[in-house]
Amino acid sequence: MEIRTVGVCGAGAMGTGIAHTAAMAGFRVILRDIELPRVEKALATMDGLMQRAISKGKLTDEERLATLGRISPTTDLEAFAEADFVIEAIFEDLRLKKDLFVALDRICRTEVVLASNTSSMSITEIAAATGRPEQVVGMHFFNPAQVMRLVEVIHGYQSSDAAVQTAMDLASRMGKTAVRVRKDTPGFVVNRILMPMMVEAIKVVEEGIATPEEVDTAITLGLNHPMGPFTLLDFTGVDICYNVVEYFHSEFRQPQYAPPLLMKQMVRAGRLGRKAGKGFLGEYPKA
Ligand SMILES: NC(=O)c1ccc[n+]([C@@H]2O[C@H](COP(=O)([O-])OP(=O)(O)OC[C@H]3O[C@@H](n4cnc5c(N)ncnc54)[C@H](O)[C@@H]3O)[C@@H](O)[C@H]2O)c1
């Protein structure tokens, strides 16, 4: 089956980026959220980005209009009956995701592959809620999805090779490089490697070896990373990273995943980075 129509469920940060990327690549897109204003906001975000690209001479107005014209906004889940492939990007809540996949399993044609963009949940468990676990895969985009070139495509325990290949091919048609993740394990590849680095960076600060700013300078210049671990921690949210590290620790039961005391204290103190105010960088309590 040739994929022409991609269903995207959830029009938040990730759903917006994924739907936009698919529409730019020429797919018809069905974009669904629980409330219409959320989908309208997603379309306005895409429009704003494309207006900016036009002003820089990177896009024409015809392309902008054609891209928006390929997206059908909806709150109706039944609209996915027309989708050839569905990508779920709703809240990171296992109960919600399972309920949604049960509904998608009922609505979508049997040959349709259902993908989850989850960052941390088990693809195997989501798939097991459906009657088509071999047709369920992980498809992990990075934020912002329009810009970031990687998609991790994850084999659930029961995913078929054909379903994984379908997702890899779709990612490639969307202009992304797909990396196959052969086992459904916490953090997949990127976050599995990133999180211990963040933990180690916090330990370096905790032990008084360097300040967060000094660690960031060392990593950006020494490893050529575009941003240091503390910039990334503050950008993502210290609490979100803390939850992921706690999750890894509970799953792997290995000491290298134990969140450092300093990380816990930052969360308890409400120093979460992001929009929530101060994080590790800036006026960090040094002693
Ligand atoms: N934000 C990131 O950096 C990032 C990166 C990779 C993956 N992810 C994953 O992507 C998913 C979405 O994350 P996000 O940051 O876009 O979240 P978000 O909170 O920005 O958006 C989630 C959207 O899903 C909608 N929603 C909730 N239940 C729904 C349902 N049943 N049907 C349709 N829409 C529903 C909400 O109204 C909201 O608009 C999560 O699983 C997250 O772990 C996030």
The ligand as a MOL file (V3000), in Angstrom:
LIG
                    3D

  0  0  0     0  0            999 V3000
M  V30 BEGIN CTAB
M  V30 COUNTS 44 48 0 0 0
M  V30 BEGIN ATOM
M  V30 1 N 8.3780 17.6550 23.5730 0
M  V30 2 C 9.4250 16.9160 23.2250 0
M  V30 3 O 10.5820 17.3830 23.2350 0
M  V30 4 C 9.2260 15.5020 22.7680 0
M  V30 5 C 10.2110 14.8980 21.9520 0
M  V30 6 C 9.9970 13.6070 21.4740 0
M  V30 7 C 8.8440 12.9270 21.8340 0
M  V30 8 N 7.9190 13.5160 22.6500 0 CHG=1
M  V30 9 C 6.6890 12.7630 22.9540 0
M  V30 10 O 5.6760 13.2190 22.0790 0
M  V30 11 C 4.3950 13.1370 22.7280 0
M  V30 12 C 3.7430 14.5000 22.7140 0
M  V30 13 O 4.5730 15.4170 23.3650 0
M  V30 14 P 4.3480 16.9980 23.2240 0
M  V30 15 O 5.5490 17.6340 23.8210 0
M  V30 16 O 3.9470 17.3240 21.8330 0 CHG=-1
M  V30 17 O 3.0950 17.2050 24.1910 0
M  V30 18 P 2.0890 18.4490 24.2500 0
M  V30 19 O 1.5870 18.4930 25.6420 0
M  V30 20 O 2.7080 19.6700 23.6490 0
M  V30 21 O 0.8940 18.0220 23.2630 0
M  V30 22 C 0.0570 16.9210 23.4860 0
M  V30 23 C -1.2430 17.1900 22.7420 0
M  V30 24 O -2.0050 15.9800 22.7330 0
M  V30 25 C -3.3780 16.3520 22.8410 0
M  V30 26 N -4.1240 15.1750 23.2610 0
M  V30 27 C -4.2130 14.6060 24.4730 0
M  V30 28 N -4.9930 13.5010 24.4120 0
M  V30 29 C -5.3990 13.3830 23.1280 0
M  V30 30 C -6.2020 12.4520 22.4200 0
M  V30 31 N -6.7450 11.4020 23.0350 0
M  V30 32 N -6.3960 12.6390 21.1070 0
M  V30 33 C -5.8390 13.6950 20.4590 0
M  V30 34 N -5.0690 14.6050 21.0740 0
M  V30 35 C -4.8560 14.4400 22.3910 0
M  V30 36 C -3.3730 17.5000 23.8370 0
M  V30 37 O -4.5710 18.2540 23.7410 0
M  V30 38 C -2.1280 18.2780 23.3730 0
M  V30 39 O -2.4570 19.2580 22.4270 0
M  V30 40 C 4.6730 12.5680 24.1330 0
M  V30 41 O 4.5130 11.1830 24.0990 0
M  V30 42 C 6.1450 12.9340 24.3590 0
M  V30 43 O 6.7940 12.0680 25.2490 0
M  V30 44 C 8.0730 14.8020 23.1130 0
M  V30 END ATOM
M  V30 BEGIN BOND
M  V30 1 1 1 2
M  V30 2 2 2 3
M  V30 3 1 2 4
M  V30 4 1 4 5
M  V30 5 2 4 44
M  V30 6 2 5 6
M  V30 7 1 6 7
M  V30 8 2 7 8
M  V30 9 1 8 9
M  V30 10 1 8 44
M  V30 11 1 9 10
M  V30 12 1 9 42
M  V30 13 1 10 11
M  V30 14 1 11 12
M  V30 15 1 11 40
M  V30 16 1 12 13
M  V30 17 1 13 14
M  V30 18 2 14 15
M  V30 19 1 14 16
M  V30 20 1 14 17
M  V30 21 1 17 18
M  V30 22 2 18 19
M  V30 23 1 18 20
M  V30 24 1 18 21
M  V30 25 1 21 22
M  V30 26 1 22 23
M  V30 27 1 23 24
M  V30 28 1 23 38
M  V30 29 1 24 25
M  V30 30 1 25 26
M  V30 31 1 25 36
M  V30 32 1 26 27
M  V30 33 1 26 35
M  V30 34 2 27 28
M  V30 35 1 28 29
M  V30 36 1 29 30
M  V30 37 2 29 35
M  V30 38 1 30 31
M  V30 39 2 30 32
M  V30 40 1 32 33
M  V30 41 2 33 34
M  V30 42 1 34 35
M  V30 43 1 36 37
M  V30 44 1 36 38
M  V30 45 1 38 39
M  V30 46 1 40 41
M  V30 47 1 40 42
M  V30 48 1 42 43
M  V30 END BOND
M  V30 END CTAB
M  END
